Protein backbone atom coordinates (compact mmCIF):
# COMPACT_ATOMS: atom_id res chain seq x y z
CA UNK A 1 0.00 0.00 0.00
CA UNK A 2 2.87 2.39 0.74
CA UNK A 3 4.33 2.06 -2.76
CA UNK A 4 1.00 2.91 -4.34
CA UNK A 5 0.62 6.00 -2.15
CA UNK A 6 4.15 7.12 -3.04
CA UNK A 7 3.44 6.57 -6.73
CA UNK A 8 0.19 8.55 -6.52
CA UNK A 9 1.89 11.34 -4.60
CA UNK A 10 4.67 11.52 -7.21
CA UNK A 11 2.10 11.68 -10.01
CA UNK A 12 0.24 14.44 -8.20
CA UNK A 13 3.47 16.43 -7.69
CA UNK A 14 4.31 16.07 -11.40
CA UNK A 15 0.81 17.19 -12.36
CA UNK A 16 1.06 20.20 -10.06
CA UNK A 17 4.44 21.15 -11.50
CA UNK A 18 3.12 20.86 -15.06
CA UNK A 19 0.07 23.00 -14.24
CA UNK A 20 2.28 25.63 -12.58
CA UNK A 21 4.61 25.67 -15.60
CA UNK A 22 1.67 26.08 -17.99
CA UNK A 23 0.35 28.97 -15.90
CA UNK A 24 3.79 30.66 -15.96
CA UNK A 25 4.06 30.18 -19.73
CA UNK A 26 0.57 31.60 -20.21
CA UNK A 27 1.34 34.58 -17.95
CA UNK A 28 4.64 35.16 -19.79
CA UNK A 29 2.71 35.30 -23.06
CA UNK A 30 0.46 37.97 -21.59
CA UNK A 31 3.47 39.96 -20.39
CA UNK A 32 4.98 39.79 -23.87
CA UNK A 33 1.68 40.91 -25.41
CA UNK A 34 1.67 43.89 -23.04
CA UNK A 35 5.31 44.62 -23.92
CA UNK A 36 4.42 44.55 -27.62
CA UNK A 37 1.54 46.97 -27.08
CA UNK A 38 3.77 49.34 -25.13
CA UNK A 39 6.42 49.06 -27.85
CA UNK A 40 3.85 50.24 -30.38
CA UNK A 41 2.45 52.95 -28.15
CA UNK A 42 4.53 53.80 -25.06
CA UNK A 43 2.53 54.53 -21.94
CA UNK A 44 3.60 57.48 -19.83
CA UNK A 45 2.94 56.97 -16.12
CA UNK A 46 3.99 59.08 -13.17
CA UNK A 47 7.19 57.59 -11.75
CA UNK A 48 6.15 57.78 -8.08
CA UNK A 49 2.95 55.76 -8.64
CA UNK A 50 4.29 53.33 -11.22
CA UNK A 51 7.27 52.16 -9.18
CA UNK A 52 4.92 50.68 -6.58
CA UNK A 53 2.73 48.92 -9.15
CA UNK A 54 3.43 45.18 -9.65
CA UNK A 55 2.57 45.37 -13.33
CA UNK A 56 5.16 48.15 -13.74
CA UNK A 57 7.80 45.95 -12.12
CA UNK A 58 6.84 42.99 -14.33
CA UNK A 59 6.95 45.23 -17.41
CA UNK A 60 10.41 46.52 -16.46
CA UNK A 61 11.69 43.00 -15.89
CA UNK A 62 10.19 41.85 -19.20
CA UNK A 63 11.95 44.73 -20.94
CA UNK A 64 15.24 43.73 -19.30
CA UNK A 65 14.81 40.14 -20.50
CA UNK A 66 14.05 41.34 -24.05
CA UNK A 67 17.07 43.64 -24.02
CA UNK A 68 19.31 40.78 -22.87
CA UNK A 69 18.43 38.67 -25.94
CA UNK A 70 20.53 38.52 -29.07
CA UNK A 71 19.62 41.07 -31.71
CA UNK A 72 18.14 38.41 -34.03
CA UNK A 73 15.90 37.00 -31.31
CA UNK A 74 14.93 40.50 -30.17
CA UNK A 75 13.96 41.41 -33.75
CA UNK A 76 11.87 38.25 -34.06
CA UNK A 77 10.15 39.03 -30.75
CA UNK A 78 9.46 42.60 -31.84
CA UNK A 79 8.06 41.45 -35.18
CA UNK A 80 5.79 38.93 -33.47
CA UNK A 81 4.50 40.80 -30.41
CA UNK A 82 4.81 44.44 -31.48
CA UNK A 83 4.00 44.13 -35.18
CA UNK A 84 1.63 41.20 -34.84
CA UNK A 85 3.26 39.00 -37.48
CA UNK A 86 2.91 35.22 -37.37
CA UNK A 87 5.84 32.82 -37.50
CA UNK A 88 5.12 32.14 -41.18
CA UNK A 89 5.12 35.86 -42.01
CA UNK A 90 8.35 36.41 -40.09
CA UNK A 91 10.01 33.47 -41.85
CA UNK A 92 9.20 35.07 -45.19
CA UNK A 93 11.07 38.21 -44.11
CA UNK A 94 13.95 36.43 -42.39
CA UNK A 95 16.25 33.74 -43.73
CA UNK A 96 15.08 31.30 -41.04
CA UNK A 97 12.50 28.54 -41.35
CA UNK A 98 9.10 28.74 -39.68
CA UNK A 99 10.17 26.12 -37.12
CA UNK A 100 13.29 28.13 -36.26
CA UNK A 101 11.12 31.22 -35.73
CA UNK A 102 8.81 29.20 -33.45
CA UNK A 103 11.83 27.99 -31.49
CA UNK A 104 13.02 31.58 -31.02
CA UNK A 105 9.55 32.65 -29.85
CA UNK A 106 9.34 29.70 -27.47
CA UNK A 107 12.77 30.58 -26.10
CA UNK A 108 11.64 34.16 -25.44
CA UNK A 109 8.53 32.97 -23.61
CA UNK A 110 10.61 30.55 -21.51
CA UNK A 111 13.10 33.30 -20.63
CA UNK A 112 10.33 35.66 -19.50
CA UNK A 113 8.60 32.88 -17.54
CA UNK A 114 11.84 31.85 -15.82
CA UNK A 115 13.31 35.28 -15.11
CA UNK A 116 10.23 37.41 -14.44
CA UNK A 117 7.72 34.99 -12.95
CA UNK A 118 9.92 32.77 -10.77
C-alpha positions, 0 to 999 in steps of 0.5 A: 500500500505504501508504494502505491501511495508514493506513486500517486503522490509523485504523479500528483506532484508532477501534475502540479508542476506541469500545471504551474509551468503552464500557468507561468508560460501563459502569464509570460505570453500575456506579459509579452503581449503587453510589452508589444503593445507598449512598444507600439504605443509607449505609456507614460505613467507618473514615476512615483505611482508606477514604481509601486505597481506590480505590473510596472515591475513585471513590465520593467523586468520583461523589458530587461529580458528582451534587451538581454536577448541577441539582436536576431531573437529581439527582432523576431520578438518585436516582429511577433508581439509588437508588429503582430506577425505570425511565424510564417510571415516572419520566416518570409522576411527572415532567412530562417524557417518557420520552425526556427522562428517558433523555437526563437519565440518559445525561447523568449517565452521561456526566458520571461517565464523563468526570469520574471515569474519565478 
